[in-house]
Amino acid sequence: MIKIESLSADWITERRNKFRKDPTIIEGMIYALYLLECLKLTGLDFIFKGLCVAIHNPFYV
């Protein structure tokens, strides 16, 4: 579960200072994962096609 405080600018700045990473990448990753969490909570079923390719057994519906 993505915590709401991780969406704040202060939290992202703390992580930038701690890990020395680009804050726009951190912010983008957080919002992407938060979007996936929200989609899953609404009941949407989905798969990561990249994972299917990685395990060499794709199953497309």
HELIX and SHEET records of a PDB file:
HELIX    1   1 ILE A    4  LEU A    7  5                                   4    
HELIX    2   2 ALA A    9  PHE A   19  1                                  11    
HELIX    3   3 PRO A   23  LEU A   41  1                                  19    
HELIX    4   4 LYS A   49  ALA A   54  1                                   6    
END                                                                             
